[in-house]
Amino acid sequence: MSVQETIESRIREAVAPLHLEVVNESGMHSVPEGSESHFKVVVVSDRFVGAKPIERHRMINAALKAQFESGLHALALHAWTPEEWFAKGGMAPASPPCLGGSKHP
């Protein structure tokens, strides 16, 4: 199972999302081709209702603890309630370009 598939599975188990996007953004960073170390996650769940943003991030980070310990380096996380998701028009912000490492001019 790929890192991306594992992330998707763990998040589904942890928060039963109504919407989940897991995007491998490793290619935007200074990592070897084919790496699975940088991801953008958009997760919408009823389980986030009443939880502060930091609590939502802690839920996801706890679910992905083993992945962080085995090479997951960065997670751009957007964790919203259904109401917040619809208010944003079902869109997450684009990730900025990497400014570090060898890809930085």
Phi and psi restraints in degrees (range 20) as a CNS / XPLOR table:
assign (resid 1 and name C) (resid 2 and name N)
       (resid 2 and name CA) (resid 2 and name C) 1.0 -71.1 20.0 2
assign (resid 2 and name N) (resid 2 and name CA)
       (resid 2 and name C) (resid 3 and name N) 1.0 164.3 20.0 2
assign (resid 2 and name C) (resid 3 and name N)
       (resid 3 and name CA) (resid 3 and name C) 1.0 -60.4 20.0 2
assign (resid 3 and name N) (resid 3 and name CA)
       (resid 3 and name C) (resid 4 and name N) 1.0 -42.9 20.0 2
assign (resid 3 and name C) (resid 4 and name N)
       (resid 4 and name CA) (resid 4 and name C) 1.0 -59.8 20.0 2
assign (resid 4 and name N) (resid 4 and name CA)
       (resid 4 and name C) (resid 5 and name N) 1.0 -45.1 20.0 2
assign (resid 4 and name C) (resid 5 and name N)
       (resid 5 and name CA) (resid 5 and name C) 1.0 -64.4 20.0 2
assign (resid 5 and name N) (resid 5 and name CA)
       (resid 5 and name C) (resid 6 and name N) 1.0 -38.0 20.0 2
assign (resid 5 and name C) (resid 6 and name N)
       (resid 6 and name CA) (resid 6 and name C) 1.0 -65.4 20.0 2
assign (resid 6 and name N) (resid 6 and name CA)
       (resid 6 and name C) (resid 7 and name N) 1.0 -43.2 20.0 2
assign (resid 6 and name C) (resid 7 and name N)
       (resid 7 and name CA) (resid 7 and name C) 1.0 -58.7 20.0 2
assign (resid 7 and name N) (resid 7 and name CA)
       (resid 7 and name C) (resid 8 and name N) 1.0 -47.9 20.0 2
assign (resid 7 and name C) (resid 8 and name N)
       (resid 8 and name CA) (resid 8 and name C) 1.0 -58.7 20.0 2
assign (resid 8 and name N) (resid 8 and name CA)
       (resid 8 and name C) (resid 9 and name N) 1.0 -45.8 20.0 2
assign (resid 8 and name C) (resid 9 and name N)
       (resid 9 and name CA) (resid 9 and name C) 1.0 -62.9 20.0 2
assign (resid 9 and name N) (resid 9 and name CA)
       (resid 9 and name C) (resid 10 and name N) 1.0 -46.6 20.0 2
assign (resid 9 and name C) (resid 10 and name N)
       (resid 10 and name CA) (resid 10 and name C) 1.0 -64.4 20.0 2
assign (resid 10 and name N) (resid 10 and name CA)
       (resid 10 and name C) (resid 11 and name N) 1.0 -40.0 20.0 2
assign (resid 10 and name C) (resid 11 and name N)
       (resid 11 and name CA) (resid 11 and name C) 1.0 -68.1 20.0 2
assign (resid 11 and name N) (resid 11 and name CA)
       (resid 11 and name C) (resid 12 and name N) 1.0 -41.0 20.0 2
assign (resid 11 and name C) (resid 12 and name N)
       (resid 12 and name CA) (resid 12 and name C) 1.0 -59.7 20.0 2
assign (resid 12 and name N) (resid 12 and name CA)
       (resid 12 and name C) (resid 13 and name N) 1.0 -42.7 20.0 2
assign (resid 12 and name C) (resid 13 and name N)
       (resid 13 and name CA) (resid 13 and name C) 1.0 -65.2 20.0 2
assign (resid 13 and name N) (resid 13 and name CA)
       (resid 13 and name C) (resid 14 and name N) 1.0 -37.9 20.0 2
assign (resid 13 and name C) (resid 14 and name N)
       (resid 14 and name CA) (resid 14 and name C) 1.0 -77.1 20.0 2
assign (resid 14 and name N) (resid 14 and name CA)
       (resid 14 and name C) (resid 15 and name N) 1.0 -41.5 20.0 2
assign (resid 14 and name C) (resid 15 and name N)
       (resid 15 and name CA) (resid 15 and name C) 1.0 -131.1 20.0 2
assign (resid 15 and name N) (resid 15 and name CA)
       (resid 15 and name C) (resid 16 and name N) 1.0 6.9 20.0 2
assign (resid 15 and name C) (resid 16 and name N)
       (resid 16 and name CA) (resid 16 and name C) 1.0 41.8 20.0 2
assign (resid 16 and name N) (resid 16 and name CA)
       (resid 16 and name C) (resid 17 and name N) 1.0 64.7 20.0 2
assign (resid 16 and name C) (resid 17 and name N)
       (resid 17 and name CA) (resid 17 and name C) 1.0 -67.3 20.0 2
assign (resid 17 and name N) (resid 17 and name CA)
       (resid 17 and name C) (resid 18 and name N) 1.0 148.1 20.0 2
assign (resid 17 and name C) (resid 18 and name N)
       (resid 18 and name CA) (resid 18 and name C) 1.0 -82.1 20.0 2
assign (resid 18 and name N) (resid 18 and name CA)
       (resid 18 and name C) (resid 19 and name N) 1.0 -26.7 20.0 2
assign (resid 18 and name C) (resid 19 and name N)
       (resid 19 and name CA) (resid 19 and name C) 1.0 -146.1 20.0 2
assign (resid 19 and name N) (resid 19 and name CA)
       (resid 19 and name C) (resid 20 and name N) 1.0 136.8 20.0 2
assign (resid 19 and name C) (resid 20 and name N)
       (resid 20 and name CA) (resid 20 and name C) 1.0 -146.2 20.0 2
assign (resid 20 and name N) (resid 20 and name CA)
       (resid 20 and name C) (resid 21 and name N) 1.0 127.1 20.0 2
assign (resid 20 and name C) (resid 21 and name N)
       (resid 21 and name CA) (resid 21 and name C) 1.0 -125.2 20.0 2
assign (resid 21 and name N) (resid 21 and name CA)
       (resid 21 and name C) (resid 22 and name N) 1.0 128.7 20.0 2
assign (resid 21 and name C) (resid 22 and name N)
       (resid 22 and name CA) (resid 22 and name C) 1.0 -125.9 20.0 2
assign (resid 22 and name N) (resid 22 and name CA)
       (resid 22 and name C) (resid 23 and name N) 1.0 114.4 20.0 2
assign (resid 22 and name C) (resid 23 and name N)
       (resid 23 and name CA) (resid 23 and name C) 1.0 -116.9 20.0 2
assign (resid 23 and name N) (resid 23 and name CA)
       (resid 23 and name C) (resid 24 and name N) 1.0 124.0 20.0 2
assign (resid 23 and name C) (resid 24 and name N)
       (resid 24 and name CA) (resid 24 and name C) 1.0 -77.7 20.0 2
assign (resid 24 and name N) (resid 24 and name CA)
       (resid 24 and name C) (resid 25 and name N) 1.0 110.3 20.0 2
assign (resid 24 and name C) (resid 25 and name N)
       (resid 25 and name CA) (resid 25 and name C) 1.0 -105.0 20.0 2
assign (resid 25 and name N) (resid 25 and name CA)
       (resid 25 and name C) (resid 26 and name N) 1.0 17.4 20.0 2
assign (resid 25 and name C) (resid 26 and name N)
       (resid 26 and name CA) (resid 26 and name C) 1.0 -58.4 20.0 2
assign (resid 26 and name N) (resid 26 and name CA)
       (resid 26 and name C) (resid 27 and name N) 1.0 -35.6 20.0 2
assign (resid 26 and name C) (resid 27 and name N)
       (resid 27 and name CA) (resid 27 and name C) 1.0 -62.8 20.0 2
assign (resid 27 and name N) (resid 27 and name CA)
       (resid 27 and name C) (resid 28 and name N) 1.0 -16.0 20.0 2
assign (resid 27 and name C) (resid 28 and name N)
       (resid 28 and name CA) (resid 28 and name C) 1.0 -84.9 20.0 2
assign (resid 28 and name N) (resid 28 and name CA)
       (resid 28 and name C) (resid 29 and name N) 1.0 -1.1 20.0 2
assign (resid 28 and name C) (resid 29 and name N)
       (resid 29 and name CA) (resid 29 and name C) 1.0 -123.3 20.0 2
assign (resid 29 and name N) (resid 29 and name CA)
       (resid 29 and name C) (resid 30 and name N) 1.0 170.4 20.0 2
assign (resid 29 and name C) (resid 30 and name N)
       (resid 30 and name CA) (resid 30 and name C) 1.0 -83.5 20.0 2
assign (resid 30 and name N) (resid 30 and name CA)
       (resid 30 and name C) (resid 31 and name N) 1.0 73.5 20.0 2
assign (resid 30 and name C) (resid 31 and name N)
       (resid 31 and name CA) (resid 31 and name C) 1.0 -134.6 20.0 2
assign (resid 31 and name N) (resid 31 and name CA)
       (resid 31 and name C) (resid 32 and name N) 1.0 159.9 20.0 2
assign (resid 31 and name C) (resid 32 and name N)
       (resid 32 and name CA) (resid 32 and name C) 1.0 -60.5 20.0 2
assign (resid 32 and name N) (resid 32 and name CA)
       (resid 32 and name C) (resid 33 and name N) 1.0 149.2 20.0 2
assign (resid 32 and name C) (resid 33 and name N)
       (resid 33 and name CA) (resid 33 and name C) 1.0 -56.4 20.0 2
assign (resid 33 and name N) (resid 33 and name CA)
       (resid 33 and name C) (resid 34 and name N) 1.0 138.3 20.0 2
assign (resid 33 and name C) (resid 34 and name N)
       (resid 34 and name CA) (resid 34 and name C) 1.0 86.8 20.0 2
assign (resid 34 and name N) (resid 34 and name CA)
       (resid 34 and name C) (resid 35 and name N) 1.0 2.1 20.0 2
assign (resid 34 and name C) (resid 35 and name N)
       (resid 35 and name CA) (resid 35 and name C) 1.0 -66.7 20.0 2
assign (resid 35 and name N) (resid 35 and name CA)
       (resid 35 and name C) (resid 36 and name N) 1.0 154.0 20.0 2
assign (resid 35 and name C) (resid 36 and name N)
       (resid 36 and name CA) (resid 36 and name C) 1.0 -130.3 20.0 2
assign (resid 36 and name N) (resid 36 and name CA)
       (resid 36 and name C) (resid 37 and name N) 1.0 73.9 20.0 2
assign (resid 36 and name C) (resid 37 and name N)
       (resid 37 and name CA) (resid 37 and name C) 1.0 -126.0 20.0 2
assign (resid 37 and name N) (resid 37 and name CA)
       (resid 37 and name C) (resid 38 and name N) 1.0 -18.2 20.0 2
assign (resid 37 and name C) (resid 38 and name N)
       (resid 38 and name CA) (resid 38 and name C) 1.0 -128.0 20.0 2
assign (resid 38 and name N) (resid 38 and name CA)
       (resid 38 and name C) (resid 39 and name N) 1.0 122.1 20.0 2
assign (resid 38 and name C) (resid 39 and name N)
       (resid 39 and name CA) (resid 39 and name C) 1.0 -132.9 20.0 2
assign (resid 39 and name N) (resid 39 and name CA)
       (resid 39 and name C) (resid 40 and name N) 1.0 150.9 20.0 2
assign (resid 39 and name C) (resid 40 and name N)
       (resid 40 and name CA) (resid 40 and name C) 1.0 -109.3 20.0 2
assign (resid 40 and name N) (resid 40 and name CA)
       (resid 40 and name C) (resid 41 and name N) 1.0 130.1 20.0 2
assign (resid 40 and name C) (resid 41 and name N)
       (resid 41 and name CA) (resid 41 and name C) 1.0 -125.0 20.0 2
assign (resid 41 and name N) (resid 41 and name CA)
       (resid 41 and name C) (resid 42 and name N) 1.0 127.8 20.0 2
assign (resid 41 and name C) (resid 42 and name N)
       (resid 42 and name CA) (resid 42 and name C) 1.0 -115.2 20.0 2
assign (resid 42 and name N) (resid 42 and name CA)
       (resid 42 and name C) (resid 43 and name N) 1.0 117.5 20.0 2
assign (resid 42 and name C) (resid 43 and name N)
       (resid 43 and name CA) (resid 43 and name C) 1.0 -132.3 20.0 2
assign (resid 43 and name N) (resid 43 and name CA)
       (resid 43 and name C) (resid 44 and name N) 1.0 129.2 20.0 2
assign (resid 43 and name C) (resid 44 and name N)
       (resid 44 and name CA) (resid 44 and name C) 1.0 -119.5 20.0 2
assign (resid 44 and name N) (resid 44 and name CA)
       (resid 44 and name C) (resid 45 and name N) 1.0 122.9 20.0 2
assign (resid 44 and name C) (resid 45 and name N)
       (resid 45 and name CA) (resid 45 and name C) 1.0 -148.7 20.0 2
assign (resid 45 and name N) (resid 45 and name CA)
       (resid 45 and name C) (resid 46 and name N) 1.0 144.1 20.0 2
assign (resid 45 and name C) (resid 46 and name N)
       (resid 46 and name CA) (resid 46 and name C) 1.0 -64.3 20.0 2
assign (resid 46 and name N) (resid 46 and name CA)
       (resid 46 and name C) (resid 47 and name N) 1.0 -23.5 20.0 2
assign (resid 46 and name C) (resid 47 and name N)
       (resid 47 and name CA) (resid 47 and name C) 1.0 -68.2 20.0 2
assign (resid 47 and name N) (resid 47 and name CA)
       (resid 47 and name C) (resid 48 and name N) 1.0 -11.9 20.0 2
assign (resid 47 and name C) (resid 48 and name N)
       (resid 48 and name CA) (resid 48 and name C) 1.0 -87.3 20.0 2
assign (resid 48 and name N) (resid 48 and name CA)
       (resid 48 and name C) (resid 49 and name N) 1.0 -11.1 20.0 2
assign (resid 48 and name C) (resid 49 and name N)
       (resid 49 and name CA) (resid 49 and name C) 1.0 -60.5 20.0 2
assign (resid 49 and name N) (resid 49 and name CA)
       (resid 49 and name C) (resid 50 and name N) 1.0 126.0 20.0 2
assign (resid 49 and name C) (resid 50 and name N)
       (resid 50 and name CA) (resid 50 and name C) 1.0 84.9 20.0 2
assign (resid 50 and name N) (resid 50 and name CA)
       (resid 50 and name C) (resid 51 and name N) 1.0 -7.3 20.0 2
assign (resid 50 and name C) (resid 51 and name N)
       (resid 51 and name CA) (resid 51 and name C) 1.0 -96.0 20.0 2
assign (resid 51 and name N) (resid 51 and name CA)
       (resid 51 and name C) (resid 52 and name N) 1.0 137.8 20.0 2
assign (resid 51 and name C) (resid 52 and name N)
       (resid 52 and name CA) (resid 52 and name C) 1.0 -69.1 20.0 2
assign (resid 52 and name N) (resid 52 and name CA)
       (resid 52 and name C) (resid 53 and name N) 1.0 157.1 20.0 2
assign (resid 52 and name C) (resid 53 and name N)
       (resid 53 and name CA) (resid 53 and name C) 1.0 -53.1 20.0 2
assign (resid 53 and name N) (resid 53 and name CA)
       (resid 53 and name C) (resid 54 and name N) 1.0 -40.7 20.0 2
assign (resid 53 and name C) (resid 54 and name N)
       (resid 54 and name CA) (resid 54 and name C) 1.0 -64.1 20.0 2
assign (resid 54 and name N) (resid 54 and name CA)
       (resid 54 and name C) (resid 55 and name N) 1.0 -36.3 20.0 2
assign (resid 54 and name C) (resid 55 and name N)
       (resid 55 and name CA) (resid 55 and name C) 1.0 -67.0 20.0 2
assign (resid 55 and name N) (resid 55 and name CA)
       (resid 55 and name C) (resid 56 and name N) 1.0 -37.8 20.0 2
assign (resid 55 and name C) (resid 56 and name N)
       (resid 56 and name CA) (resid 56 and name C) 1.0 -63.5 20.0 2
assign (resid 56 and name N) (resid 56 and name CA)
       (resid 56 and name C) (resid 57 and name N) 1.0 -45.3 20.0 2
assign (resid 56 and name C) (resid 57 and name N)
       (resid 57 and name CA) (resid 57 and name C) 1.0 -63.0 20.0 2
assign (resid 57 and name N) (resid 57 and name CA)
       (resid 57 and name C) (resid 58 and name N) 1.0 -38.9 20.0 2
assign (resid 57 and name C) (resid 58 and name N)
       (resid 58 and name CA) (resid 58 and name C) 1.0 -63.5 20.0 2
assign (resid 58 and name N) (resid 58 and name CA)
       (resid 58 and name C) (resid 59 and name N) 1.0 -37.8 20.0 2
assign (resid 58 and name C) (resid 59 and name N)
       (resid 59 and name CA) (resid 59 and name C) 1.0 -60.3 20.0 2
assign (resid 59 and name N) (resid 59 and name CA)
       (resid 59 and name C) (resid 60 and name N) 1.0 -46.7 20.0 2
assign (resid 59 and name C) (resid 60 and name N)
       (resid 60 and name CA) (resid 60 and name C) 1.0 -70.2 20.0 2
assign (resid 60 and name N) (resid 60 and name CA)
       (resid 60 and name C) (resid 61 and name N) 1.0 -43.9 20.0 2
assign (resid 60 and name C) (resid 61 and name N)
       (resid 61 and name CA) (resid 61 and name C) 1.0 -61.4 20.0 2
assign (resid 61 and name N) (resid 61 and name CA)
       (resid 61 and name C) (resid 62 and name N) 1.0 -38.2 20.0 2
assign (resid 61 and name C) (resid 62 and name N)
       (resid 62 and name CA) (resid 62 and name C) 1.0 -64.8 20.0 2
assign (resid 62 and name N) (resid 62 and name CA)
       (resid 62 and name C) (resid 63 and name N) 1.0 -39.8 20.0 2
assign (resid 62 and name C) (resid 63 and name N)
       (resid 63 and name CA) (resid 63 and name C) 1.0 -66.1 20.0 2
assign (resid 63 and name N) (resid 63 and name CA)
       (resid 63 and name C) (resid 64 and name N) 1.0 -26.7 20.0 2
assign (resid 63 and name C) (resid 64 and name N)
       (resid 64 and name CA) (resid 64 and name C) 1.0 -106.3 20.0 2
assign (resid 64 and name N) (resid 64 and name CA)
       (resid 64 and name C) (resid 65 and name N) 1.0 16.7 20.0 2
assign (resid 64 and name C) (resid 65 and name N)
       (resid 65 and name CA) (resid 65 and name C) 1.0 -51.7 20.0 2
assign (resid 65 and name N) (resid 65 and name CA)
       (resid 65 and name C) (resid 66 and name N) 1.0 -48.1 20.0 2
assign (resid 65 and name C) (resid 66 and name N)
       (resid 66 and name CA) (resid 66 and name C) 1.0 -63.6 20.0 2
assign (resid 66 and name N) (resid 66 and name CA)
       (resid 66 and name C) (resid 67 and name N) 1.0 -35.0 20.0 2
assign (resid 66 and name C) (resid 67 and name N)
       (resid 67 and name CA) (resid 67 and name C) 1.0 -69.5 20.0 2
assign (resid 67 and name N) (resid 67 and name CA)
       (resid 67 and name C) (resid 68 and name N) 1.0 -39.1 20.0 2
assign (resid 67 and name C) (resid 68 and name N)
       (resid 68 and name CA) (resid 68 and name C) 1.0 -64.2 20.0 2
assign (resid 68 and name N) (resid 68 and name CA)
       (resid 68 and name C) (resid 69 and name N) 1.0 -36.0 20.0 2
assign (resid 68 and name C) (resid 69 and name N)
       (resid 69 and name CA) (resid 69 and name C) 1.0 -73.4 20.0 2
assign (resid 69 and name N) (resid 69 and name CA)
       (resid 69 and name C) (resid 70 and name N) 1.0 -17.3 20.0 2
assign (resid 69 and name C) (resid 70 and name N)
       (resid 70 and name CA) (resid 70 and name C) 1.0 -117.4 20.0 2
assign (resid 70 and name N) (resid 70 and name CA)
       (resid 70 and name C) (resid 71 and name N) 1.0 24.8 20.0 2
assign (resid 70 and name C) (resid 71 and name N)
       (resid 71 and name CA) (resid 71 and name C) 1.0 125.0 20.0 2
assign (resid 71 and name N) (resid 71 and name CA)
       (resid 71 and name C) (resid 72 and name N) 1.0 -14.0 20.0 2
assign (resid 71 and name C) (resid 72 and name N)
       (resid 72 and name CA) (resid 72 and name C) 1.0 -65.5 20.0 2
assign (resid 72 and name N) (resid 72 and name CA)
       (resid 72 and name C) (resid 73 and name N) 1.0 121.2 20.0 2
assign (resid 72 and name C) (resid 73 and name N)
       (resid 73 and name CA) (resid 73 and name C) 1.0 -101.7 20.0 2
assign (resid 73 and name N) (resid 73 and name CA)
       (resid 73 and name C) (resid 74 and name N) 1.0 -39.9 20.0 2
assign (resid 73 and name C) (resid 74 and name N)
       (resid 74 and name CA) (resid 74 and name C) 1.0 -143.1 20.0 2
assign (resid 74 and name N) (resid 74 and name CA)
       (resid 74 and name C) (resid 75 and name N) 1.0 142.3 20.0 2
assign (resid 74 and name C) (resid 75 and name N)
       (resid 75 and name CA) (resid 75 and name C) 1.0 -136.9 20.0 2
assign (resid 75 and name N) (resid 75 and name CA)
       (resid 75 and name C) (resid 76 and name N) 1.0 111.8 20.0 2
assign (resid 75 and name C) (resid 76 and name N)
       (resid 76 and name CA) (resid 76 and name C) 1.0 -87.0 20.0 2
assign (resid 76 and name N) (resid 76 and name CA)
       (resid 76 and name C) (resid 77 and name N) 1.0 107.1 20.0 2
assign (resid 76 and name C) (resid 77 and name N)
       (resid 77 and name CA) (resid 77 and name C) 1.0 -112.1 20.0 2
assign (resid 77 and name N) (resid 77 and name CA)
       (resid 77 and name C) (resid 78 and name N) 1.0 126.6 20.0 2
assign (resid 77 and name C) (resid 78 and name N)
       (resid 78 and name CA) (resid 78 and name C) 1.0 -121.5 20.0 2
assign (resid 78 and name N) (resid 78 and name CA)
       (resid 78 and name C) (resid 79 and name N) 1.0 104.7 20.0 2
assign (resid 78 and name C) (resid 79 and name N)
       (resid 79 and name CA) (resid 79 and name C) 1.0 -116.8 20.0 2
assign (resid 79 and name N) (resid 79 and name CA)
       (resid 79 and name C) (resid 80 and name N) 1.0 109.6 20.0 2
assign (resid 79 and name C) (resid 80 and name N)
       (resid 80 and name CA) (resid 80 and name C) 1.0 -127.9 20.0 2
assign (resid 80 and name N) (resid 80 and name CA)
       (resid 80 and name C) (resid 81 and name N) 1.0 156.3 20.0 2
assign (resid 80 and name C) (resid 81 and name N)
       (resid 81 and name CA) (resid 81 and name C) 1.0 -77.6 20.0 2
assign (resid 81 and name N) (resid 81 and name CA)
       (resid 81 and name C) (resid 82 and name N) 1.0 163.8 20.0 2
assign (resid 81 and name C) (resid 82 and name N)
       (resid 82 and name CA) (resid 82 and name C) 1.0 -57.4 20.0 2
assign (resid 82 and name N) (resid 82 and name CA)
       (resid 82 and name C) (resid 83 and name N) 1.0 -40.7 20.0 2
assign (resid 82 and name C) (resid 83 and name N)
       (resid 83 and name CA) (resid 83 and name C) 1.0 -61.1 20.0 2
assign (resid 83 and name N) (resid 83 and name CA)
       (resid 83 and name C) (resid 84 and name N) 1.0 -43.8 20.0 2
assign (resid 83 and name C) (resid 84 and name N)
       (resid 84 and name CA) (resid 84 and name C) 1.0 -64.4 20.0 2
assign (resid 84 and name N) (resid 84 and name CA)
       (resid 84 and name C) (resid 85 and name N) 1.0 -41.8 20.0 2
assign (resid 84 and name C) (resid 85 and name N)
       (resid 85 and name CA) (resid 85 and name C) 1.0 -60.3 20.0 2
assign (resid 85 and name N) (resid 85 and name CA)
       (resid 85 and name C) (resid 86 and name N) 1.0 -46.7 20.0 2
assign (resid 85 and name C) (resid 86 and name N)
       (resid 86 and name CA) (resid 86 and name C) 1.0 -67.7 20.0 2
assign (resid 86 and name N) (resid 86 and name CA)
       (resid 86 and name C) (resid 87 and name N) 1.0 -35.6 20.0 2
assign (resid 86 and name C) (resid 87 and name N)
       (resid 87 and name CA) (resid 87 and name C) 1.0 -64.0 20.0 2
assign (resid 87 and name N) (resid 87 and name CA)
       (resid 87 and name C) (resid 88 and name N) 1.0 -27.7 20.0 2
assign (resid 87 and name C) (resid 88 and name N)
       (resid 88 and name CA) (resid 88 and name C) 1.0 -88.7 20.0 2
assign (resid 88 and name N) (resid 88 and name CA)
       (resid 88 and name C) (resid 89 and name N) 1.0 4.5 20.0 2
assign (resid 88 and name C) (resid 89 and name N)
       (resid 89 and name CA) (resid 89 and name C) 1.0 71.9 20.0 2
assign (resid 89 and name N) (resid 89 and name CA)
       (resid 89 and name C) (resid 90 and name N) 1.0 21.6 20.0 2
assign (resid 89 and name C) (resid 90 and name N)
       (resid 90 and name CA) (resid 90 and name C) 1.0 70.0 20.0 2
assign (resid 90 and name N) (resid 90 and name CA)
       (resid 90 and name C) (resid 91 and name N) 1.0 26.6 20.0 2
assign (resid 90 and name C) (resid 91 and name N)
       (resid 91 and name CA) (resid 91 and name C) 1.0 -124.6 20.0 2
assign (resid 91 and name N) (resid 91 and name CA)
       (resid 91 and name C) (resid 92 and name N) 1.0 139.2 20.0 2
assign (resid 91 and name C) (resid 92 and name N)
       (resid 92 and name CA) (resid 92 and name C) 1.0 -107.0 20.0 2
assign (resid 92 and name N) (resid 92 and name CA)
       (resid 92 and name C) (resid 93 and name N) 1.0 151.5 20.0 2
assign (resid 92 and name C) (resid 93 and name N)
       (resid 93 and name CA) (resid 93 and name C) 1.0 -66.1 20.0 2
assign (resid 93 and name N) (resid 93 and name CA)
       (resid 93 and name C) (resid 94 and name N) 1.0 150.3 20.0 2
assign (resid 93 and name C) (resid 94 and name N)
       (resid 94 and name CA) (resid 94 and name C) 1.0 -72.0 20.0 2
assign (resid 94 and name N) (resid 94 and name CA)
       (resid 94 and name C) (resid 95 and name N) 1.0 147.6 20.0 2
assign (resid 94 and name C) (resid 95 and name N)
       (resid 95 and name CA) (resid 95 and name C) 1.0 -77.0 20.0 2
assign (resid 95 and name N) (resid 95 and name CA)
       (resid 95 and name C) (resid 96 and name N) 1.0 141.1 20.0 2
assign (resid 95 and name C) (resid 96 and name N)
       (resid 96 and name CA) (resid 96 and name C) 1.0 -73.1 20.0 2
assign (resid 96 and name N) (resid 96 and name CA)
       (resid 96 and name C) (resid 97 and name N) 1.0 160.4 20.0 2
assign (resid 96 and name C) (resid 97 and name N)
       (resid 97 and name CA) (resid 97 and name C) 1.0 -68.8 20.0 2
assign (resid 97 and name N) (resid 97 and name CA)
       (resid 97 and name C) (resid 98 and name N) 1.0 152.2 20.0 2
assign (resid 97 and name C) (resid 98 and name N)
       (resid 98 and name CA) (resid 98 and name C) 1.0 -67.4 20.0 2
assign (resid 98 and name N) (resid 98 and name CA)
       (resid 98 and name C) (resid 99 and name N) 1.0 135.7 20.0 2
assign (resid 98 and name C) (resid 99 and name N)
       (resid 99 and name CA) (resid 99 and name C) 1.0 -113.4 20.0 2
assign (resid 99 and name N) (resid 99 and name CA)
       (resid 99 and name C) (resid 100 and name N) 1.0 8.3 20.0 2
assign (resid 99 and name C) (resid 100 and name N)
       (resid 100 and name CA) (resid 100 and name C) 1.0 -116.4 20.0 2
assign (resid 100 and name N) (resid 100 and name CA)
       (resid 100 and name C) (resid 101 and name N) 1.0 175.9 20.0 2
assign (resid 100 and name C) (resid 101 and name N)
       (resid 101 and name CA) (resid 101 and name C) 1.0 66.5 20.0 2
assign (resid 101 and name N) (resid 101 and name CA)
       (resid 101 and name C) (resid 102 and name N) 1.0 -160.3 20.0 2
assign (resid 101 and name C) (resid 102 and name N)
       (resid 102 and name CA) (resid 102 and name C) 1.0 -74.8 20.0 2
assign (resid 102 and name N) (resid 102 and name CA)
       (resid 102 and name C) (resid 103 and name N) 1.0 -12.1 20.0 2
assign (resid 102 and name C) (resid 103 and name N)
       (resid 103 and name CA) (resid 103 and name C) 1.0 -84.6 20.0 2
assign (resid 103 and name N) (resid 103 and name CA)
       (resid 103 and name C) (resid 104 and name N) 1.0 -5.6 20.0 2
assign (resid 103 and name C) (resid 104 and name N)
       (resid 104 and name CA) (resid 104 and name C) 1.0 -85.7 20.0 2
assign (resid 104 and name N) (resid 104 and name CA)
       (resid 104 and name C) (resid 105 and name N) 1.0 125.4 20.0 2
